[in-house]
Structures are given as structure tokens and as C-alpha cells.
Amino acid sequence: AVKQGGKRRGANMAVLASSHPDIFDFISAKDRGGLANFNLSVGFDAHFFDCLGQNRDYDLVNPRNNSVWASVDAREIWQALGQAAWRTGDPGVLFLDTINEKNTVPGLGTIEATNPCGEQPLLPFESCNLGSINLSRCIVKGELDEERVQDVADRGVRFLDAVIDVNRFPVPAIRTKTLLTRKVGLGVMGLADALILMEIPYESATALRFAARTMALIARRARETSRQLGEEKGSFPAIDQSIWSGPMRNATVTTVAPTGSLHLIAGTSSGIEPVFSLATTRRMGKRVITLVHPLLKKYLKTHRSGRDILQHVNRTGSLASAPVPGSIRELFRTATEIDPDHHIRMQAAVQSHVENAVSKTINLPEDTGADEICRLFLLARSLGCKGVTIYRYNSRKDQVLSRGCEMCRMDR
């Protein structure tokens, strides 16, 4: 309804507790149309999963007076969720018990929701202040330049902390809550491109280890910088209600955002996602952007059949069945060609070194079933993710990204 800064469409996250009496209507809300600028997520508690695992009834409770309105089979909610996500990609899932177990400032209350893409669990009136390190710019001669990563992490935390002080807040309550915890979230983008530059397939154990090790490196340096800032400028005011002791400037320092527009500006792959498609059509309102992945174009220019392969990629968005070595197909494997379990394992590997949360879409082939979606949600929970979002290709008419690009050329 309201554009951000008068420029881009607003984005919202609607979260409803799994125990709310209206939960079934909420789960199917996208079926009725509307809510175009809303993401939906169901916030689950630990009790729900106890009931689901033991085939027990689960109480739906009026949040105003805590009266039980109904008791339903937990499997009914879970199956309805999987079917709705299959149809429209919504709702996603928030594991609120996991989120609050990792809450760095538990004395300020219970977290019930996140920002629009799920990467920043927040208390009422808190704000998100995020930045991302472009990992693809930190690869030198096929290896990660760890000194560069740590230097950018240090600068990034100092920059984000300074933003808090110069920012203009829309309402006084947001300013008060933001200054109370001084939360920032430094993350990464360009992971897929960095892996390609290192000749590591995204769907590999090596990629999981690299992602976890790199995020751990960033997290250590970011936390050390926050400690230094705490000594220089003072700790965040609510530190006595937090898990931290000693000087600490920021209640949180790490988050992995989707970098939906940012990665386009930076010319790299988004967040920790694999390459969505090697040739892509992107719809942004009335504008249509088409592109071929630049690292693929670089490879094709060295291949004698490069133009023929490009025509194949423009039609399909993929190197599947193209006349290239198997190692190249593995290196340039796209999002829906990657095993869904690996998508989730990548999210979990990074989440283990992130204080806030990780935005990641589990891209699924069009023929994926609703039961498989339910299984993937449970896998994400078992691996320690704070939430999960799936998207089955072509499950929405207004799909932003599409595979293939008939308008793309080698020289563009």
C-alpha cells in the first residue's frame, strides 16, 4: 500500500501463531487472492511438534483470554500447511522455540515475528540494519582471501553501528528500541559465484564446509569488532538483560539477508543461494531484465560451440544435456537441479554461525508433492534452522524470476 521511500513497493511479513483459532484461514489466505506484498509464515511452538510426533490433538487458544476454542489433530494443521505451500509458496515456517532459545537479549521479552524475508527475528518496534560481504570479490587466484574477508567484516560492523546513530527513525518507539540493543546484521552474498570461481560445485560437502567456515570467520571478527566498539563507545544499554558479559556494542552482529536488489547492484549471486538460472528473465513491476550468468558467458567464450550452447541455455536456463564436460554441468548446476535436502543443509551450515537468522529459499521442481514439502520443513527443524521458505517453480502466476531468456546474447 505504501512504497518504501516513494520508490519501491512495500514488503510485509504476517506471522500467526500455530495455536491461533484462525490458523486454517491464515494458512489458505493466499488462495483467495490479494496480499501481493505480504509474505506469510506460521510461528510454531515446541508443543506443536510434540503433538505432531505423538499423533496427539493440539489446542487452538484464544490469545485474548487463553481459553481453548478447539482441539485438532496436529497433522491436520501440518498437512494444510504443506498443501498451501505447494499451491502458492506460502506460508513459510518459523520455529519460534528455536528462535527464542537463541535470543541474545532474553530479558526484553519473547520474539514472535521477523522482518519480511525472515532473516531478522525482532521484538516489537525493533528495526533491521543489515549489510553483506560480497564473497565473490574475496576470491584471489581460486582461494578465499581470509584477510580481506576479516577486514571487510571489521569495517562492515563499524559502518552498520554508525548507521544507527545517523539514521532517522519514522516513529519514536523504533528509535528507542533500536538504540536499546543496537542490533546489526552483517552477512554475505555471492556465495554461489565464489564457489564457481573456486571450482567447487554448490551441491557438495566441500561447499557446505566452505560456507560454514567462512561464516564462522566473519562471525568471530564481527563479534570482536563489536567488543572493541563497546570498549571505545560503550555497550548497548540492555546488555544487563542479554547473554553477553563485558563490553559489547551490539546485541547481534550477524544475519544473512536475501540481497534481492543488492546482488544485482553488486553484480553477483544473491545471498547464499545457488544460481537460480543460467539465463534469467526477471520481472520488476513493468520492467523486464534479462541476463546470462557472467561466469558462464566467460566459459562459453572459450568453447568452440559456445554460441550453440548459449542458445540451449537461453531456452532452458540450464546446461543439462548440453555438450559440455560433466564437471562443468556440476559447477553450474541451478537451483531446481540441486537436491532440496542440500538446500536446507546449506542453510543450516550457515545458520550455525549466525546470531540472527538466514534467508534462504528452498527452490523445488514443479513436480514436487505436498508431502515432500512437509518432510523438508521437518528436516529444516531437525538441523537447527530458525525458519524455512519453499518455492515450487511455477506455483505463482506473478513469478518474479523465470528460467530462460530468448533476448540474451553472448555479447550483452
C-alpha beads as a LAMMPS data file, in Angstrom:
LAMMPS data file: protein, C-alpha beads

412 atoms
411 bonds

1 atom types
1 bond types

-500.0 500.0 xlo xhi
-500.0 500.0 ylo yhi
-500.0 500.0 zlo zhi

Masses

1 110.0

Atoms # bond

1 1 1 0.000 0.000 0.000
2 1 1 2.863 2.368 0.794
3 1 1 6.049 2.467 -1.248
4 1 1 9.350 2.458 0.627
5 1 1 10.866 5.901 0.163
6 1 1 8.288 6.523 -2.552
7 1 1 10.364 4.326 -4.882
8 1 1 9.872 0.603 -4.337
9 1 1 6.880 -1.438 -3.259
10 1 1 6.427 -2.088 0.446
11 1 1 7.028 -5.537 1.887
12 1 1 5.374 -7.121 4.897
13 1 1 5.550 -10.303 6.919
14 1 1 2.374 -11.610 8.512
15 1 1 3.007 -14.209 11.230
16 1 1 0.297 -16.125 13.074
17 1 1 0.890 -18.479 15.972
18 1 1 0.135 -22.122 15.179
19 1 1 -2.227 -22.204 18.179
20 1 1 -4.462 -19.357 16.947
21 1 1 -8.122 -20.288 16.298
22 1 1 -7.885 -18.729 12.813
23 1 1 -4.869 -20.790 11.789
24 1 1 -6.587 -22.696 8.965
25 1 1 -7.948 -19.486 7.394
26 1 1 -4.494 -17.929 7.667
27 1 1 -2.757 -20.901 6.045
28 1 1 -5.051 -20.715 2.999
29 1 1 -5.195 -16.886 2.805
30 1 1 -3.239 -16.643 -0.464
31 1 1 -5.786 -18.928 -2.169
32 1 1 -8.294 -16.091 -2.062
33 1 1 -6.039 -13.630 -3.890
34 1 1 -4.691 -10.326 -2.637
35 1 1 -1.891 -9.914 -0.094
36 1 1 0.503 -9.481 -3.016
37 1 1 3.085 -7.613 -0.946
38 1 1 2.808 -9.919 2.062
39 1 1 4.875 -12.918 2.976
40 1 1 3.066 -15.305 5.328
41 1 1 4.624 -17.545 7.975
42 1 1 3.216 -19.755 10.691
43 1 1 5.009 -19.408 14.024
44 1 1 5.276 -22.871 15.589
45 1 1 5.986 -23.679 19.232
46 1 1 7.689 -26.782 20.643
47 1 1 4.381 -28.139 21.951
48 1 1 3.021 -28.375 18.407
49 1 1 5.873 -30.635 17.323
50 1 1 5.418 -32.785 20.418
51 1 1 1.781 -33.291 19.421
52 1 1 2.703 -33.892 15.772
53 1 1 5.279 -36.506 16.667
54 1 1 2.929 -38.321 19.070
55 1 1 -0.235 -38.051 16.898
56 1 1 -1.990 -36.041 19.607
57 1 1 -4.552 -33.282 19.463
58 1 1 -3.297 -29.707 19.618
59 1 1 -5.241 -26.897 21.318
60 1 1 -6.232 -23.756 19.452
61 1 1 -6.211 -20.967 22.035
62 1 1 -7.824 -17.517 22.084
63 1 1 -4.842 -15.170 22.617
64 1 1 -7.023 -12.601 24.411
65 1 1 -8.065 -14.800 27.339
66 1 1 -6.159 -18.106 26.830
67 1 1 -9.389 -20.078 26.511
68 1 1 -9.292 -23.237 24.377
69 1 1 -11.535 -22.798 21.342
70 1 1 -10.911 -26.194 19.792
71 1 1 -8.596 -29.193 19.796
72 1 1 -7.495 -30.511 16.415
73 1 1 -5.228 -33.241 15.141
74 1 1 -1.811 -31.589 14.750
75 1 1 -1.421 -33.464 11.470
76 1 1 -4.366 -31.516 10.022
77 1 1 -2.526 -28.238 10.514
78 1 1 0.724 -29.684 9.169
79 1 1 -0.891 -31.165 6.061
80 1 1 -2.849 -27.976 5.376
81 1 1 0.421 -26.051 5.613
82 1 1 2.202 -28.343 3.142
83 1 1 -0.663 -28.189 0.660
84 1 1 -0.880 -24.382 0.817
85 1 1 2.879 -24.009 0.397
86 1 1 2.656 -26.381 -2.577
87 1 1 -0.042 -24.221 -4.180
88 1 1 1.408 -20.741 -3.630
89 1 1 4.768 -20.887 -1.823
90 1 1 3.098 -19.525 1.337
91 1 1 3.069 -19.850 4.268
92 1 1 6.633 -20.373 5.318
93 1 1 7.553 -21.711 8.729
94 1 1 9.108 -20.019 11.764
95 1 1 10.417 -22.214 14.566
96 1 1 9.743 -19.739 17.355
97 1 1 11.072 -22.040 20.068
98 1 1 14.444 -22.258 18.303
99 1 1 14.453 -18.508 17.690
100 1 1 13.885 -17.758 21.376
101 1 1 16.397 -20.346 22.575
102 1 1 18.995 -18.328 20.605
103 1 1 17.660 -14.897 21.598
104 1 1 20.672 -12.843 22.731
105 1 1 18.549 -10.455 24.847
106 1 1 16.018 -12.765 26.538
107 1 1 15.348 -10.254 29.326
108 1 1 13.490 -7.968 26.917
109 1 1 10.782 -10.495 26.078
110 1 1 9.752 -13.202 23.642
111 1 1 10.242 -12.845 19.890
112 1 1 7.077 -13.569 17.890
113 1 1 7.890 -12.384 14.363
114 1 1 10.564 -11.446 11.839
115 1 1 11.186 -8.879 9.146
116 1 1 9.657 -9.504 5.663
117 1 1 12.184 -12.100 4.446
118 1 1 12.574 -13.958 7.723
119 1 1 16.258 -13.307 8.369
120 1 1 15.823 -10.907 11.288
121 1 1 13.750 -12.065 14.285
122 1 1 12.730 -8.893 16.127
123 1 1 10.892 -7.674 19.189
124 1 1 8.083 -5.117 18.722
125 1 1 9.394 -1.841 17.213
126 1 1 12.918 -3.119 16.627
127 1 1 14.459 -2.435 13.221
128 1 1 16.895 -4.300 10.991
129 1 1 20.182 -2.743 9.907
130 1 1 21.902 -5.133 7.532
131 1 1 24.920 -5.393 5.246
132 1 1 26.509 -8.107 3.138
133 1 1 30.072 -9.020 2.216
134 1 1 30.470 -9.894 -1.469
135 1 1 32.348 -13.185 -1.232
136 1 1 32.924 -13.340 -4.981
137 1 1 35.162 -10.265 -4.636
138 1 1 37.195 -12.024 -1.957
139 1 1 38.409 -14.872 -4.166
140 1 1 42.020 -14.422 -5.274
141 1 1 43.615 -16.982 -7.588
142 1 1 40.959 -19.534 -6.774
143 1 1 41.228 -19.185 -2.995
144 1 1 39.396 -17.193 -0.324
145 1 1 41.423 -14.180 0.830
146 1 1 40.698 -14.523 4.551
147 1 1 42.487 -11.292 5.466
148 1 1 40.276 -9.358 3.058
149 1 1 37.141 -11.012 4.463
150 1 1 38.121 -10.140 8.028
151 1 1 38.995 -6.566 7.080
152 1 1 35.626 -6.084 5.364
153 1 1 33.859 -7.674 8.355
154 1 1 35.538 -5.194 10.706
155 1 1 34.659 -2.233 8.500
156 1 1 31.149 -3.555 7.971
157 1 1 30.302 -3.758 11.676
158 1 1 31.724 -0.288 12.310
159 1 1 29.730 1.085 9.391
160 1 1 26.458 -0.543 10.449
161 1 1 26.899 0.603 14.035
162 1 1 27.425 4.177 12.821
163 1 1 24.270 3.957 10.690
164 1 1 22.243 3.520 13.885
165 1 1 23.419 6.896 15.155
166 1 1 22.860 8.867 11.942
167 1 1 19.596 7.173 10.978
168 1 1 16.249 8.988 11.009
169 1 1 13.550 6.774 12.508
170 1 1 9.896 7.035 11.412
171 1 1 8.424 6.855 14.947
172 1 1 9.949 7.436 18.403
173 1 1 9.300 3.856 19.595
174 1 1 11.506 2.432 16.814
175 1 1 14.329 4.775 17.750
176 1 1 14.042 3.808 21.429
177 1 1 14.060 0.063 20.791
178 1 1 16.831 0.252 18.177
179 1 1 19.154 2.204 20.472
180 1 1 18.393 -0.161 23.357
181 1 1 20.016 -3.179 21.662
182 1 1 21.901 -1.650 18.703
183 1 1 21.365 -4.842 16.684
184 1 1 23.184 -5.090 13.371
185 1 1 23.388 -7.952 10.905
186 1 1 26.443 -8.498 8.737
187 1 1 26.116 -11.344 6.252
188 1 1 27.227 -12.477 2.819
189 1 1 26.219 -12.511 -0.812
190 1 1 27.945 -14.012 -3.822
191 1 1 28.455 -17.454 -2.258
192 1 1 27.473 -19.310 -5.450
193 1 1 29.794 -17.186 -7.581
194 1 1 32.638 -17.628 -5.085
195 1 1 32.201 -21.400 -5.280
196 1 1 32.258 -21.302 -9.090
197 1 1 35.460 -19.231 -9.027
198 1 1 36.996 -21.874 -6.751
199 1 1 35.638 -24.673 -8.989
200 1 1 33.588 -26.127 -6.109
201 1 1 30.094 -27.425 -7.000
202 1 1 27.368 -25.884 -4.837
203 1 1 25.888 -29.329 -4.235
204 1 1 28.907 -30.821 -2.475
205 1 1 30.163 -31.464 1.045
206 1 1 33.104 -29.182 0.246
207 1 1 30.698 -26.297 -0.402
208 1 1 28.951 -26.876 2.932
209 1 1 32.291 -26.834 4.759
210 1 1 33.420 -23.704 2.934
211 1 1 30.187 -21.844 3.716
212 1 1 30.288 -22.784 7.406
213 1 1 33.991 -21.983 7.774
214 1 1 33.642 -18.628 6.027
215 1 1 30.616 -17.573 8.077
216 1 1 32.422 -18.611 11.270
217 1 1 35.377 -16.433 10.261
218 1 1 33.092 -13.445 9.670
219 1 1 31.190 -14.038 12.915
220 1 1 34.359 -14.134 15.020
221 1 1 35.714 -10.923 13.544
222 1 1 32.340 -9.169 13.705
223 1 1 31.902 -10.060 17.378
224 1 1 35.465 -8.963 18.188
225 1 1 34.835 -5.626 16.478
226 1 1 31.640 -5.157 18.498
227 1 1 33.629 -5.840 21.662
228 1 1 36.191 -3.205 20.637
229 1 1 33.422 -0.705 19.893
230 1 1 31.950 -1.471 23.310
231 1 1 35.239 -0.502 24.910
232 1 1 35.522 2.636 22.768
233 1 1 31.933 3.908 22.847
234 1 1 30.091 1.891 25.498
235 1 1 27.927 -1.216 25.430
236 1 1 24.345 -1.345 24.222
237 1 1 22.036 -0.190 27.085
238 1 1 20.218 -3.530 27.515
239 1 1 23.385 -5.571 27.992
240 1 1 22.385 -6.483 31.550
241 1 1 19.366 -8.325 30.078
242 1 1 21.456 -10.159 27.495
243 1 1 23.670 -13.232 27.293
244 1 1 26.794 -11.076 26.957
245 1 1 29.231 -10.064 29.663
246 1 1 31.917 -7.446 29.356
247 1 1 31.908 -4.587 26.829
248 1 1 29.719 -5.237 23.772
249 1 1 28.375 -2.603 21.418
250 1 1 25.727 -4.677 19.621
251 1 1 23.303 -7.322 20.849
252 1 1 23.657 -9.139 17.490
253 1 1 26.163 -8.739 14.675
254 1 1 25.361 -11.399 12.048
255 1 1 22.435 -12.015 9.685
256 1 1 22.198 -13.455 6.159
257 1 1 19.743 -11.436 4.087
258 1 1 18.366 -12.364 0.632
259 1 1 20.087 -9.353 -1.031
260 1 1 17.298 -9.358 -3.617
261 1 1 18.178 -5.999 -5.211
262 1 1 21.608 -5.567 -3.658
263 1 1 23.157 -8.501 -5.506
264 1 1 22.038 -7.006 -8.826
265 1 1 23.819 -3.764 -7.980
266 1 1 26.915 -5.699 -6.903
267 1 1 26.818 -7.940 -9.981
268 1 1 26.960 -11.190 -8.065
269 1 1 24.758 -14.091 -6.954
270 1 1 22.200 -13.473 -4.210
271 1 1 22.817 -14.269 -0.537
272 1 1 23.784 -17.895 -0.033
273 1 1 21.534 -19.064 -2.878
274 1 1 22.752 -21.176 -5.781
275 1 1 22.446 -19.655 -9.238
276 1 1 18.707 -19.599 -9.939
277 1 1 19.081 -19.978 -13.702
278 1 1 21.982 -19.550 -16.108
279 1 1 19.715 -17.412 -18.319
280 1 1 17.076 -15.479 -16.428
281 1 1 14.119 -13.208 -17.083
282 1 1 13.404 -11.000 -14.076
283 1 1 10.180 -9.001 -13.809
284 1 1 10.368 -5.855 -11.679
285 1 1 6.986 -4.146 -11.926
286 1 1 6.622 -3.086 -15.551
287 1 1 10.310 -3.596 -16.258
288 1 1 11.819 -6.829 -17.529
289 1 1 15.522 -7.557 -17.010
290 1 1 17.225 -10.375 -18.900
291 1 1 20.685 -11.746 -18.307
292 1 1 23.032 -14.670 -18.767
293 1 1 25.236 -15.572 -15.823
294 1 1 28.527 -13.702 -16.422
295 1 1 30.789 -16.564 -15.317
296 1 1 29.010 -18.872 -17.754
297 1 1 29.494 -16.340 -20.559
298 1 1 33.192 -16.229 -19.699
299 1 1 33.373 -20.019 -20.026
300 1 1 31.361 -20.132 -23.254
301 1 1 33.697 -17.656 -24.945
302 1 1 36.445 -20.274 -24.624
303 1 1 34.288 -23.088 -26.021
304 1 1 34.198 -23.722 -29.768
305 1 1 30.448 -24.393 -29.611
306 1 1 29.798 -21.501 -27.237
307 1 1 27.061 -19.827 -29.275
308 1 1 25.166 -23.070 -29.803
309 1 1 25.387 -23.853 -26.085
310 1 1 24.156 -20.346 -25.303
311 1 1 21.058 -20.931 -27.447
312 1 1 20.372 -24.072 -25.415
313 1 1 20.849 -22.142 -22.154
314 1 1 18.569 -19.348 -23.362
315 1 1 15.784 -21.874 -23.950
316 1 1 16.212 -23.907 -20.736
317 1 1 18.253 -21.828 -18.291
318 1 1 20.454 -24.881 -17.718
319 1 1 23.424 -26.824 -19.039
320 1 1 21.536 -30.118 -18.649
321 1 1 22.058 -32.175 -21.826
322 1 1 24.401 -29.509 -23.235
323 1 1 27.643 -30.769 -24.855
324 1 1 29.954 -29.753 -22.001
325 1 1 32.054 -31.828 -19.575
326 1 1 30.175 -33.269 -16.594
327 1 1 32.353 -31.250 -14.212
328 1 1 31.119 -28.032 -15.836
329 1 1 27.477 -29.124 -15.557
330 1 1 28.048 -29.848 -11.863
331 1 1 29.728 -26.479 -11.323
332 1 1 26.886 -24.553 -12.980
333 1 1 24.013 -26.616 -11.581
334 1 1 20.984 -24.362 -10.946
335 1 1 18.611 -24.034 -8.002
336 1 1 15.929 -26.521 -9.066
337 1 1 18.593 -29.032 -10.166
338 1 1 20.041 -29.148 -6.640
339 1 1 18.708 -31.712 -4.188
340 1 1 16.258 -29.936 -1.830
341 1 1 17.925 -31.575 1.188
342 1 1 21.189 -29.910 0.190
343 1 1 19.467 -26.512 0.037
344 1 1 18.431 -26.988 3.658
345 1 1 21.817 -28.336 4.734
346 1 1 23.444 -25.227 3.279
347 1 1 21.065 -23.004 5.240
348 1 1 21.756 -24.971 8.421
349 1 1 25.534 -24.878 7.899
350 1 1 25.462 -21.089 7.716
351 1 1 22.847 -20.674 10.476
352 1 1 25.169 -22.405 12.950
353 1 1 27.410 -19.308 12.802
354 1 1 24.724 -16.595 12.595
355 1 1 23.171 -14.909 15.645
356 1 1 20.011 -13.756 13.916
357 1 1 18.669 -15.893 11.062
358 1 1 19.303 -16.843 7.441
359 1 1 17.108 -16.013 4.473
360 1 1 17.113 -18.911 2.010
361 1 1 14.560 -20.172 -0.499
362 1 1 14.304 -23.929 -0.987
363 1 1 13.651 -23.939 -4.737
364 1 1 11.716 -27.025 -5.797
365 1 1 10.934 -28.541 -9.198
366 1 1 7.387 -28.105 -10.442
367 1 1 6.530 -31.787 -9.890
368 1 1 7.359 -31.762 -6.136
369 1 1 4.481 -33.024 -3.959
370 1 1 2.959 -31.541 -0.789
371 1 1 4.143 -34.450 1.379
372 1 1 7.723 -33.771 0.288
373 1 1 7.316 -30.152 1.356
374 1 1 6.178 -31.256 4.827
375 1 1 9.217 -33.532 5.070
376 1 1 11.556 -30.688 4.130
377 1 1 10.061 -28.440 6.805
378 1 1 10.802 -31.107 9.417
379 1 1 14.342 -31.575 8.101
380 1 1 14.978 -27.851 8.487
381 1 1 13.792 -28.008 12.084
382 1 1 15.943 -31.030 12.899
383 1 1 19.053 -29.284 11.528
384 1 1 18.593 -26.142 13.630
385 1 1 17.187 -23.686 11.087
386 1 1 15.112 -20.850 12.557
387 1 1 12.653 -20.889 9.695
388 1 1 12.242 -22.133 6.160
389 1 1 10.693 -20.912 2.921
390 1 1 9.989 -23.104 -0.085
391 1 1 9.043 -22.191 -3.612
392 1 1 7.822 -24.704 -6.172
393 1 1 8.589 -23.480 -9.672
394 1 1 5.556 -22.024 -11.480
395 1 1 3.313 -22.185 -8.406
396 1 1 2.522 -18.474 -8.828
397 1 1 1.248 -16.605 -11.862
398 1 1 3.221 -13.489 -10.879
399 1 1 6.558 -15.280 -10.639
400 1 1 9.412 -12.745 -10.465
401 1 1 12.162 -14.992 -11.863
402 1 1 11.777 -17.324 -14.827
403 1 1 14.245 -19.710 -16.408
404 1 1 15.388 -18.945 -19.919
405 1 1 15.965 -15.725 -21.805
406 1 1 15.311 -15.601 -25.544
407 1 1 16.556 -11.992 -25.660
408 1 1 20.003 -12.764 -24.179
409 1 1 23.107 -12.712 -26.371
410 1 1 26.741 -13.618 -25.845
411 1 1 27.924 -10.008 -26.125
412 1 1 25.429 -8.474 -23.678

Bonds

1 1 1 2
2 1 2 3
3 1 3 4
4 1 4 5
5 1 5 6
6 1 6 7
7 1 7 8
8 1 8 9
9 1 9 10
10 1 10 11
11 1 11 12
12 1 12 13
13 1 13 14
14 1 14 15
15 1 15 16
16 1 16 17
17 1 17 18
18 1 18 19
19 1 19 20
20 1 20 21
21 1 21 22
22 1 22 23
23 1 23 24
24 1 24 25
25 1 25 26
26 1 26 27
27 1 27 28
28 1 28 29
29 1 29 30
30 1 30 31
31 1 31 32
32 1 32 33
33 1 33 34
34 1 34 35
35 1 35 36
36 1 36 37
37 1 37 38
38 1 38 39
39 1 39 40
40 1 40 41
41 1 41 42
42 1 42 43
43 1 43 44
44 1 44 45
45 1 45 46
46 1 46 47
47 1 47 48
48 1 48 49
49 1 49 50
50 1 50 51
51 1 51 52
52 1 52 53
53 1 53 54
54 1 54 55
55 1 55 56
56 1 56 57
57 1 57 58
58 1 58 59
59 1 59 60
60 1 60 61
61 1 61 62
62 1 62 63
63 1 63 64
64 1 64 65
65 1 65 66
66 1 66 67
67 1 67 68
68 1 68 69
69 1 69 70
70 1 70 71
71 1 71 72
72 1 72 73
73 1 73 74
74 1 74 75
75 1 75 76
76 1 76 77
77 1 77 78
78 1 78 79
79 1 79 80
80 1 80 81
81 1 81 82
82 1 82 83
83 1 83 84
84 1 84 85
85 1 85 86
86 1 86 87
87 1 87 88
88 1 88 89
89 1 89 90
90 1 90 91
91 1 91 92
92 1 92 93
93 1 93 94
94 1 94 95
95 1 95 96
96 1 96 97
97 1 97 98
98 1 98 99
99 1 99 100
100 1 100 101
101 1 101 102
102 1 102 103
103 1 103 104
104 1 104 105
105 1 105 106
106 1 106 107
107 1 107 108
108 1 108 109
109 1 109 110
110 1 110 111
111 1 111 112
112 1 112 113
113 1 113 114
114 1 114 115
115 1 115 116
116 1 116 117
117 1 117 118
118 1 118 119
119 1 119 120
120 1 120 121
121 1 121 122
122 1 122 123
123 1 123 124
124 1 124 125
125 1 125 126
126 1 126 127
127 1 127 128
128 1 128 129
129 1 129 130
130 1 130 131
131 1 131 132
132 1 132 133
133 1 133 134
134 1 134 135
135 1 135 136
136 1 136 137
137 1 137 138
138 1 138 139
139 1 139 140
140 1 140 141
141 1 141 142
142 1 142 143
143 1 143 144
144 1 144 145
145 1 145 146
146 1 146 147
147 1 147 148
148 1 148 149
149 1 149 150
150 1 150 151
151 1 151 152
152 1 152 153
153 1 153 154
154 1 154 155
155 1 155 156
156 1 156 157
157 1 157 158
158 1 158 159
159 1 159 160
160 1 160 161
161 1 161 162
162 1 162 163
163 1 163 164
164 1 164 165
165 1 165 166
166 1 166 167
167 1 167 168
168 1 168 169
169 1 169 170
170 1 170 171
171 1 171 172
172 1 172 173
173 1 173 174
174 1 174 175
175 1 175 176
176 1 176 177
177 1 177 178
178 1 178 179
179 1 179 180
180 1 180 181
181 1 181 182
182 1 182 183
183 1 183 184
184 1 184 185
185 1 185 186
186 1 186 187
187 1 187 188
188 1 188 189
189 1 189 190
190 1 190 191
191 1 191 192
192 1 192 193
193 1 193 194
194 1 194 195
195 1 195 196
196 1 196 197
197 1 197 198
198 1 198 199
199 1 199 200
200 1 200 201
201 1 201 202
202 1 202 203
203 1 203 204
204 1 204 205
205 1 205 206
206 1 206 207
207 1 207 208
208 1 208 209
209 1 209 210
210 1 210 211
211 1 211 212
212 1 212 213
213 1 213 214
214 1 214 215
215 1 215 216
216 1 216 217
217 1 217 218
218 1 218 219
219 1 219 220
220 1 220 221
221 1 221 222
222 1 222 223
223 1 223 224
224 1 224 225
225 1 225 226
226 1 226 227
227 1 227 228
228 1 228 229
229 1 229 230
230 1 230 231
231 1 231 232
232 1 232 233
233 1 233 234
234 1 234 235
235 1 235 236
236 1 236 237
237 1 237 238
238 1 238 239
239 1 239 240
240 1 240 241
241 1 241 242
242 1 242 243
243 1 243 244
244 1 244 245
245 1 245 246
246 1 246 247
247 1 247 248
248 1 248 249
249 1 249 250
250 1 250 251
251 1 251 252
252 1 252 253
253 1 253 254
254 1 254 255
255 1 255 256
256 1 256 257
257 1 257 258
258 1 258 259
259 1 259 260
260 1 260 261
261 1 261 262
262 1 262 263
263 1 263 264
264 1 264 265
265 1 265 266
266 1 266 267
267 1 267 268
268 1 268 269
269 1 269 270
270 1 270 271
271 1 271 272
272 1 272 273
273 1 273 274
274 1 274 275
275 1 275 276
276 1 276 277
277 1 277 278
278 1 278 279
279 1 279 280
280 1 280 281
281 1 281 282
282 1 282 283
283 1 283 284
284 1 284 285
285 1 285 286
286 1 286 287
287 1 287 288
288 1 288 289
289 1 289 290
290 1 290 291
291 1 291 292
292 1 292 293
293 1 293 294
294 1 294 295
295 1 295 296
296 1 296 297
297 1 297 298
298 1 298 299
299 1 299 300
300 1 300 301
301 1 301 302
302 1 302 303
303 1 303 304
304 1 304 305
305 1 305 306
306 1 306 307
307 1 307 308
308 1 308 309
309 1 309 310
310 1 310 311
311 1 311 312
312 1 312 313
313 1 313 314
314 1 314 315
315 1 315 316
316 1 316 317
317 1 317 318
318 1 318 319
319 1 319 320
320 1 320 321
321 1 321 322
322 1 322 323
323 1 323 324
324 1 324 325
325 1 325 326
326 1 326 327
327 1 327 328
328 1 328 329
329 1 329 330
330 1 330 331
331 1 331 332
332 1 332 333
333 1 333 334
334 1 334 335
335 1 335 336
336 1 336 337
337 1 337 338
338 1 338 339
339 1 339 340
340 1 340 341
341 1 341 342
342 1 342 343
343 1 343 344
344 1 344 345
345 1 345 346
346 1 346 347
347 1 347 348
348 1 348 349
349 1 349 350
350 1 350 351
351 1 351 352
352 1 352 353
353 1 353 354
354 1 354 355
355 1 355 356
356 1 356 357
357 1 357 358
358 1 358 359
359 1 359 360
360 1 360 361
361 1 361 362
362 1 362 363
363 1 363 364
364 1 364 365
365 1 365 366
366 1 366 367
367 1 367 368
368 1 368 369
369 1 369 370
370 1 370 371
371 1 371 372
372 1 372 373
373 1 373 374
374 1 374 375
375 1 375 376
376 1 376 377
377 1 377 378
378 1 378 379
379 1 379 380
380 1 380 381
381 1 381 382
382 1 382 383
383 1 383 384
384 1 384 385
385 1 385 386
386 1 386 387
387 1 387 388
388 1 388 389
389 1 389 390
390 1 390 391
391 1 391 392
392 1 392 393
393 1 393 394
394 1 394 395
395 1 395 396
396 1 396 397
397 1 397 398
398 1 398 399
399 1 399 400
400 1 400 401
401 1 401 402
402 1 402 403
403 1 403 404
404 1 404 405
405 1 405 406
406 1 406 407
407 1 407 408
408 1 408 409
409 1 409 410
410 1 410 411
411 1 411 412
